[in-house]
């Protein structure tokens, strides 16, 4: 019975030390009212915020994101969705669309923060176009306690076995 109890205690100790990480995804969607007209050298900025979508900056951290833009050239009925993957920190992209009928280009500076915000600045570098929407999909990770490495668990287990052996030796001498 004692051996079974020791085995269960050791298993509970090992499995109890293992932490669990979880991930979630949040979206900030900006449907731009009335569209934003862009022309060469015009610059606009706005902030994406995933906090209203349920993100908790005290418990979670943004690890990466994807931004998508709905763009349309003036005089063209087709909407051109453009996508880019973001890492935490400053991301610089050049976006170019050439339909054969119309062409436009823009440069973006997007600073993705771990607190659930992304500050984006877009500058038109060629042609005239309109922004219809912009969406940020952020991937997050829940903060957890660090997981001990296997060597640490092995060292601790060996130490516990040594203590058990030593206490048995002392107990057998007293009998």
Beta strands, then each sheet from edge to edge (+ up, - down):
strand 1: 23-38
strand 2: 43-49
strand 3: 60-73
strand 4: 80-87
strand 5: 89-98
strand 6: 103-112
strand 7: 117-126
strand 8: 129-142
sheet 1: 1+ 8- 3+ 4-
sheet 2: 2+ 7- 6+ 5-
end
